[in-house]
Amino acid sequence: MLFPPTERKTDNASERNDVRTLLKADIIVIGAGQAGLSSAYHLQQLGLKSWKNYLVLDKSPGAGGAWQYRWPSLTLTTVNRVHDLPGLRFSDAVDVGDEVKASVAVPQYYAAYERKFELPVIRPQTVTVVCERSGRFRVETEQGGFSARGIINATGTWETPYIPTYPGAESFKGRQLHTHDYKTADEFAGKHVIVVGGGISALQLLDEISRVTSTTWVTRQEPQFRDQPFTSEDGRAAVAIVEDRVRRGLVPGSVVSVTGIPWTPALRAAQARGVLNRLPMFTNITENGVRWADGTEQRADVILWCTGFRSSLDHLAPLQIREENGGIIISGRLATQVAKDPRIHLVGYGPSASTIGANRAGGAAARELATHLGLLEG
Ligand SMILES: Cc1cc2nc3c(=O)[nH]c(=O)nc-3n(C[C@H](O)[C@H](O)[C@H](O)COP(=O)(O)OP(=O)(O)OC[C@H]3O[C@@H](n4cnc5c(N)ncnc54)[C@H](O)[C@@H]3O)c2cc1C
């Protein structure tokens, strides 16, 4: 063991995180959000030893995964639902009320989880590149170097906001920002805001911003609202579609894109205020706004791109796991294993890109990888 627990149990944060030498473990989990924590928990449940058999590297300064960066108005009421991690109920770890900010409550929960199970999370550790080195993986971070026999990648999507390209974008004199950088509607008071996107985040932000200022809503496709509440069967069907895509090596697509958007009281109210008059995508961005193909223009001060995220996987590029179409062929019981290299699992990717999906996928990935590496024998 190159990283004895006795040495790790220092209260000195800088000492804990100053990892300049090459540290070895059988499995390195990259990312400590829902997917990484679930994976680490399951590795522990399989009887593997922390620090020797597995450890977790996380880029963020504190516990909470991407939840620590979510905008302040996202509360435990307005999120879809943060499912309990295995082994500790949210409500047992955090004093929760519906109006509690998700960016506060979820990090508290994850921190309690890490403490309860003494998970070997090292942070901040930003993995910059993973490459093959003498039959092992060399994991380079901004802070040091690690070596592993297998990787569970759980880096989520937050670090990779996606903004589509439109002609004239660079000429726009107003402000363009992505959901990733949204803080509060108040900063847009008195400005005209174009909200781009048809997902749940787009609608939540459109609702908020339209209460303080004028808005235009544009989406690529006609939004599909649904009257019926979302059932677990609907969820399973949506996940199955995404799972089928990744097993065929296609780019996953979001689960929401196949589920539609359930009407909520807030959305009904927004509709009554005339805010949901959706327009198709503009074709050009101009100095002062946007223009459609028929020449119609809309002046704008702000374009808010609620256009989603991509999986944050650039650090795995040297491993060449992508197909020519940019997708990754995934196999394994719950679609976590990279078919080209069974020593790599992606958790929180494709069908497991939800808190419940990440819980289950973490269990499957832990078992399959530990078995593949011969860690469960004897
Ligand atoms: C606005 C918004 C609301 C959402 N609401 C819900 C909801 O209500 N319910 C739900 O089930 N899902 C929701 N989701 C999806 C949600 O993000 C996932 O379900 C889940 O929380 C993602 O967990 P994760 O562990 O995969 O990723 P993250 O929470 O993003 O965790 C990834 C971790 O990896 C770290 N990391 C990233 N890159 C590196 C690197 N190179 N090196 C080291 N560490 C790295 C990050 O710092 C982070 O700590 C929402 C998503 C968004 C964007």
The ligand as a MOL file (V3000), in Angstrom:
LIG
                    3D

  0  0  0     0  0            999 V3000
M  V30 BEGIN CTAB
M  V30 COUNTS 53 58 0 0 0
M  V30 BEGIN ATOM
M  V30 1 C -29.5250 22.1030 -13.5090 0
M  V30 2 C -29.5520 20.6250 -13.3400 0
M  V30 3 C -30.4990 20.0550 -12.5210 0
M  V30 4 C -30.5520 18.6880 -12.3670 0
M  V30 5 N -31.5110 18.1410 -11.5500 0
M  V30 6 C -31.5510 16.8040 -11.3750 0
M  V30 7 C -32.5120 16.2110 -10.5020 0
M  V30 8 O -33.3290 16.8830 -9.9010 0
M  V30 9 N -32.4990 14.8430 -10.3600 0
M  V30 10 C -31.5830 14.0570 -10.9990 0
M  V30 11 O -31.6170 12.8360 -10.8250 0
M  V30 12 N -30.6660 14.5960 -11.8230 0
M  V30 13 C -30.6170 15.9390 -12.0350 0
M  V30 14 N -29.6770 16.4910 -12.8610 0
M  V30 15 C -28.7220 15.6430 -13.4960 0
M  V30 16 C -27.6200 15.5310 -12.4210 0
M  V30 17 O -26.5880 16.3850 -12.7050 0
M  V30 18 C -27.2170 14.1060 -12.2380 0
M  V30 19 O -28.2900 13.3410 -11.9880 0
M  V30 20 C -26.2190 13.8420 -11.1300 0
M  V30 21 O -26.2650 14.6860 -10.0090 0
M  V30 22 C -24.9030 13.9090 -11.7840 0
M  V30 23 O -24.0110 13.2550 -10.9520 0
M  V30 24 P -22.5770 12.9240 -11.4650 0
M  V30 25 O -21.8440 12.3320 -10.3070 0
M  V30 26 O -22.6230 12.1540 -12.7240 0
M  V30 27 O -21.9390 14.3380 -11.8740 0
M  V30 28 P -21.5320 15.6610 -11.0270 0
M  V30 29 O -22.4590 15.9710 -9.9320 0
M  V30 30 O -21.3040 16.6620 -12.0910 0
M  V30 31 O -20.1480 15.2520 -10.3760 0
M  V30 32 C -18.9870 15.1380 -11.1280 0
M  V30 33 C -17.8050 15.4170 -10.2300 0
M  V30 34 O -16.6470 15.1630 -11.0140 0
M  V30 35 C -15.7160 16.1970 -10.8090 0
M  V30 36 N -14.8980 16.3120 -12.0040 0
M  V30 37 C -15.2660 16.7350 -13.2360 0
M  V30 38 N -14.2160 16.7150 -14.0550 0
M  V30 39 C -13.1690 16.2660 -13.3270 0
M  V30 40 C -11.8000 16.0380 -13.6090 0
M  V30 41 N -11.2790 16.2430 -14.8210 0
M  V30 42 N -11.0010 15.5780 -12.6240 0
M  V30 43 C -11.4910 15.3460 -11.3850 0
M  V30 44 N -12.7830 15.5480 -11.0620 0
M  V30 45 C -13.6090 15.9950 -12.0240 0
M  V30 46 C -16.5660 17.4290 -10.5590 0
M  V30 47 O -15.8370 18.3970 -9.8650 0
M  V30 48 C -17.7260 16.8600 -9.7650 0
M  V30 49 O -17.4520 16.8900 -8.3850 0
M  V30 50 C -29.6180 17.8640 -13.0350 0
M  V30 51 C -28.6590 18.4480 -13.8710 0
M  V30 52 C -28.6300 19.8120 -14.0290 0
M  V30 53 C -27.5890 20.4130 -14.9420 0
M  V30 END ATOM
M  V30 BEGIN BOND
M  V30 1 1 1 2
M  V30 2 1 2 3
M  V30 3 2 2 52
M  V30 4 2 3 4
M  V30 5 1 4 5
M  V30 6 1 4 50
M  V30 7 2 5 6
M  V30 8 1 6 7
M  V30 9 1 6 13
M  V30 10 2 7 8
M  V30 11 1 7 9
M  V30 12 1 9 10
M  V30 13 2 10 11
M  V30 14 1 10 12
M  V30 15 2 12 13
M  V30 16 1 13 14
M  V30 17 1 14 15
M  V30 18 1 14 50
M  V30 19 1 15 16
M  V30 20 1 16 17
M  V30 21 1 16 18
M  V30 22 1 18 19
M  V30 23 1 18 20
M  V30 24 1 20 21
M  V30 25 1 20 22
M  V30 26 1 22 23
M  V30 27 1 23 24
M  V30 28 2 24 25
M  V30 29 1 24 26
M  V30 30 1 24 27
M  V30 31 1 27 28
M  V30 32 2 28 29
M  V30 33 1 28 30
M  V30 34 1 28 31
M  V30 35 1 31 32
M  V30 36 1 32 33
M  V30 37 1 33 34
M  V30 38 1 33 48
M  V30 39 1 34 35
M  V30 40 1 35 36
M  V30 41 1 35 46
M  V30 42 1 36 37
M  V30 43 1 36 45
M  V30 44 2 37 38
M  V30 45 1 38 39
M  V30 46 1 39 40
M  V30 47 2 39 45
M  V30 48 1 40 41
M  V30 49 2 40 42
M  V30 50 1 42 43
M  V30 51 2 43 44
M  V30 52 1 44 45
M  V30 53 1 46 47
M  V30 54 1 46 48
M  V30 55 1 48 49
M  V30 56 2 50 51
M  V30 57 1 51 52
M  V30 58 1 52 53
M  V30 END BOND
M  V30 END CTAB
M  END
